[in-house]
Amino acid sequence: MLELCLFVIISFIVAISTYTDLKRREIPDWLTKPAIVLGLIISLFLKYPDILGMMMVVLNIVVAFLISLPLWYAKLMGGGDVKLFVAYSAWLTKIFSPLLFILSIVLHSILTLIVAIIMVIKGKSVTLKTKISLPFAVSLGFAAVLIAFYPYILLLPGVSI
């Protein structure tokens, strides 16, 4: 029952953050901040109540923050993307946050290539100087869903998030 609730909550966070980032290029604080706190509480007290599990949860969140902070400072990620990445890292603690980030970057590259191909099909000129802007929350959310549902996607019995 707990896993089903977690899947529903993660899906809600992904859906809202993707929609708002596509629509307004903004991920609202009312979504990301409670997601971080709730993910931290659930991971610390329900999923991993032992000391080793708690240390892994905290380490995962700290690493996510340390990865994304320089990218925010360099204006390669928005503040909402940073908070969203930290939130997903709080929820998806069995997957180390650098793996979530790398998967997000790979998916972002693939999605950007798809957008470029669609532009070419529609007859638009695409060169190396063409700026194709795709919100990072889309790729980050897609990666989070893949990671959250991977046991069921791959049909591996006995594995959970």
C-alpha positions as CSV (number, residue, x, y, z in Angstrom):
1,M,0.0,0.0,0.0
2,L,2.9,2.4,0.8
3,E,4.4,1.8,-2.6
4,L,1.2,2.6,-4.4
5,C,0.9,5.9,-2.4
6,L,4.5,6.8,-3.2
7,F,3.9,6.1,-6.9
8,V,0.8,8.3,-6.9
9,I,2.6,11.1,-5.1
10,I,5.6,11.0,-7.4
11,S,3.4,10.9,-10.5
12,F,1.5,13.9,-9.2
13,I,4.8,15.8,-8.6
14,V,6.1,14.9,-12.1
15,A,2.8,15.8,-13.8
16,I,2.4,19.2,-12.1
17,S,6.1,20.2,-12.4
18,T,6.2,19.2,-16.1
19,Y,3.0,21.0,-16.9
20,T,4.0,24.3,-15.2
21,D,7.6,24.2,-16.5
22,L,6.3,23.7,-20.1
23,K,3.6,26.3,-19.7
24,R,5.3,29.0,-17.6
25,R,9.0,28.0,-17.4
26,E,8.6,27.9,-13.7
27,I,8.2,25.1,-11.1
28,P,6.2,26.4,-8.1
29,D,7.6,26.5,-4.6
30,W,4.3,25.2,-3.3
31,L,5.1,22.0,-5.1
32,T,8.8,21.5,-4.6
33,K,9.3,22.5,-1.0
34,P,6.6,20.2,0.5
35,A,7.8,17.5,-1.9
36,I,11.3,17.7,-0.4
37,V,10.0,17.7,3.2
38,L,7.5,14.9,2.6
39,G,10.0,12.8,0.7
40,L,12.5,13.3,3.5
41,I,10.0,12.4,6.2
42,I,8.7,9.3,4.4
43,S,12.2,8.1,3.5
44,L,13.6,8.6,6.9
45,F,10.8,7.2,9.0
46,L,8.8,4.8,6.9
47,K,11.1,3.5,4.2
48,Y,14.5,3.5,5.9
49,P,14.1,3.9,9.7
50,D,17.5,2.3,10.5
51,I,20.6,4.5,10.9
52,L,22.3,3.4,7.7
53,G,19.2,4.1,5.7
54,M,18.8,7.5,7.3
55,M,22.5,8.3,6.5
56,M,21.9,7.2,2.8
57,V,18.8,9.4,2.5
58,V,20.6,12.5,3.9
59,L,23.7,11.8,1.8
60,N,21.6,11.4,-1.4
61,I,19.9,14.8,-0.8
62,V,23.2,16.6,0.0
63,V,24.8,15.1,-3.2
64,A,21.8,16.2,-5.3
65,F,22.1,19.7,-3.9
66,L,25.9,19.8,-4.4
67,I,25.5,18.6,-8.0
68,S,22.8,21.1,-8.9
69,L,24.0,24.2,-7.1
70,P,26.9,25.0,-9.4
71,L,24.6,24.5,-12.4
72,W,22.1,26.9,-10.9
73,Y,24.9,29.4,-10.3
74,A,26.1,29.1,-13.9
75,K,22.4,29.6,-15.0
76,L,22.3,26.1,-16.6
77,M,19.5,25.0,-14.2
78,G,16.7,27.1,-12.7
79,G,16.0,27.2,-9.0
80,G,12.9,25.1,-9.4
81,D,14.9,22.5,-11.2
82,V,17.3,22.4,-8.3
83,K,14.5,21.9,-5.8
84,L,12.8,19.4,-7.9
85,F,16.0,17.3,-8.3
86,V,16.5,17.4,-4.5
87,A,12.9,16.4,-4.0
88,Y,13.2,13.4,-6.4
89,S,16.5,12.5,-4.6
90,A,14.6,12.5,-1.3
91,W,11.9,10.1,-2.7
92,L,14.1,7.8,-4.8
93,T,16.8,7.0,-2.2
94,K,17.8,3.6,-3.5
95,I,19.1,5.2,-6.7
96,F,22.0,7.5,-6.0
97,S,21.3,11.1,-7.1
98,P,24.2,11.2,-9.6
99,L,22.5,8.4,-11.5
100,L,19.2,10.2,-11.6
101,F,21.0,13.3,-12.9
102,I,22.9,11.4,-15.6
103,L,19.7,9.7,-16.8
104,S,18.0,13.1,-16.9
105,I,20.9,14.5,-19.0
106,V,20.7,11.6,-21.4
107,L,16.9,11.8,-21.7
108,H,17.2,15.6,-22.1
109,S,19.6,15.1,-25.0
110,I,17.3,12.6,-26.7
111,L,14.2,14.8,-26.2
112,T,16.0,17.8,-27.6
113,L,17.1,15.7,-30.7
114,I,13.5,14.7,-31.2
115,V,12.4,18.3,-31.1
116,A,15.1,19.2,-33.6
117,I,13.9,16.4,-35.9
118,I,10.3,17.5,-35.6
119,M,11.4,21.1,-36.5
120,V,13.2,19.8,-39.6
121,I,10.1,17.7,-40.6
122,K,8.0,20.9,-40.3
123,G,10.4,22.7,-42.7
124,K,12.2,24.9,-40.1
125,S,15.9,25.5,-40.5
126,V,18.0,23.8,-37.8
127,T,21.7,24.5,-37.5
128,L,24.3,24.2,-34.8
129,K,23.4,27.7,-33.7
130,T,19.7,27.0,-33.4
131,K,18.6,27.4,-29.8
132,I,16.2,24.6,-28.9
133,S,14.9,25.2,-25.4
134,L,13.3,22.4,-23.6
135,P,12.5,22.7,-19.8
136,F,14.7,20.4,-17.7
137,A,11.8,19.4,-15.5
138,V,10.4,17.3,-18.4
139,S,13.6,15.2,-18.5
140,L,14.0,15.1,-14.8
141,G,10.4,14.0,-14.3
142,F,10.7,11.3,-17.0
143,A,13.9,10.0,-15.4
144,A,12.2,9.9,-11.9
145,V,9.3,8.0,-13.3
146,L,11.5,5.5,-15.0
147,I,13.5,5.0,-11.9
148,A,10.4,4.8,-9.6
149,F,8.7,2.3,-11.9
150,Y,11.7,0.3,-13.1
151,P,10.9,-2.8,-11.0
152,Y,7.6,-3.0,-12.7
153,I,8.9,-2.0,-16.2
154,L,11.5,-4.7,-16.1
155,L,9.2,-7.1,-14.1
156,L,11.8,-7.9,-11.5
157,P,10.1,-9.6,-8.6
158,G,10.9,-8.4,-5.1
159,V,12.5,-5.1,-6.0
160,S,10.9,-1.8,-4.8
161,I,11.8,1.9,-4.8
